[in-house]
C-alpha cells in the first residue's frame, strides 16, 4: 500500500525552522545556485524534499521519524540553554547519530554512490567474459538502493564516532550563519593541509560541523588532534566576521543547490560567497584512478584551508605524513571496525 507521506524530506522541517525569517517557523530565505535566484521568503514546507524519496511504503520515513523526534528535543535544549549536551549519554548519541544520518541520507551522497557504481561498471566492462564480473555488472545499484545503503550505515558510523568531543560554537558577530540542503559538514583541517591526503569518518582529525541557528553551530571533533580554546561551559566564541564567512563558505560548497538563511542575509552577501566558492574544488565528486588492472575510486573532499583561531591542529606532536595517502585511524574507530568485522563472521 502506497504511503500517504509523498513529500519526504532529506533535511527535516524542524531543523530549517531555526533559520526562519523573524523566527516565524514558516518561511526561510533561499538561494538557488543553479539559477542564481535569490528568494527572500519561501515556504519551509517545500524545501529539501522529493516525492517518495525513501520509497512509497513509508517504512524508512517512519524509522527516520524515530531518529528526528528525540534529536529535535535535544537540539531545542541546546538552543534554549546555549550549552552542549553531555548527559545523559543517550542524548549525546541522539545528536551525533542525527548529524551522521543527515550527512548520509542526502541526495549528494546517494549520487556519489551511483557515480561510484557506474565507474566500477565502466571499468570492469572489459572483463565481462568472466562470469563473476558479469554477475556484478548485471546488478547495478538503483537510486533507492543507494539511499537505503547509505542510511543503513549511519548507526555503525555514529558508533565509530562516539570518541569525538562536542562543543557549541557561538557566533557573536553581526553576520549570521547560513545552512543548506546538505548542511552536515564532514571536514578535516589536518587533511586540508595536504593535497594527496584523504580522510574519512575513521580518520585522525575528523571534524563535523552542523549549523543549528544563525548564531549557533555544533562541532564534533577528534580531541587528540586539536587544541580547542573554549570556556568553562564548552563554548567556542567567534567574534571575527571572516571566520563566520569561512564556515558559511563550506555550506556553499557542500550544498546540492539550495542555501537557506534568515532575513539578516542580503542577496549581495550570498553572491559574494558564491563567487568566492568558485576558487575551490567541488567536494563529493568521484575521482577514478587506474593502475593497469587495479582500479580505485575516491570522493573529493571539502578543502578551503579553514582557519579558526579557537581550533589549532596538533599534528606535529603525533606523527609524520611522509609517503602516506590516508590519515591513520583513530584508536576507537579502529576497535569499532574490528568489532563490526567480527559481527559479520
C-alpha angles and dihedrals in degrees: 000000000000116000119246088222099089096154104069117182124215088189109044120237092230088061096051092048089074088065096046124133111269086350090283090141089219108075136041138180114254135193118194108209097195093056100025090233122156114205113189096195126021132160114262089213093073098045128110096354138118131193109269091344091165095038132279100271095075094227098119091041089057092050091051091052088058089056097042099047098060092037092053091055091051092047089051089054091050093050094044095047099031089226136114121246116249101156140079095033089220090065092052090051091048093059093040092050091045091053093049091043091049089053095048099042093057120113088236090066092042090053091048090055091049091049090049091050091049091049090052092050094047093050097047097040088095089063093052091122087074109090091215093052093044092054090054093048091049091058102065119178116253125214092251092047091052091054093047091047091052093047092048089060097054099085092050094046091048089054089048087055097048090106092065119110120230128221135169118231114214116205108213096171128097090245111088127218116254128206136200149202087281101038105158106090122202108199142160120197090193094055087045089069093060125061096205099038118101129194139192144176091295096047130115108253098030117165131180122195123195121175110221099182139340088284105031134063130176119225126194113186146163103261092199091061103046141046106219123196108215136149127248090279094055091254124147113207121210116195099159120092092209091061091051088049091054092051090048090048089060089058091051092052096041098047125099097218115312130077119192129205144144131255093281092074119083128209091245091056092052092047089051090054091047091052092048091050091061090073092065132071116255116255127221095041123132116247111194119202125190129193104177106291091350113100127188132174126197131181117234112244134222108263124170101144089254112208120187121170093219096052119062124173119234096199097129090062095056116039148334119255097204112140094001125127098190135033116253120259122261111249094244091049091050092052092048092050090052090049093051091048090054090050089060093055 
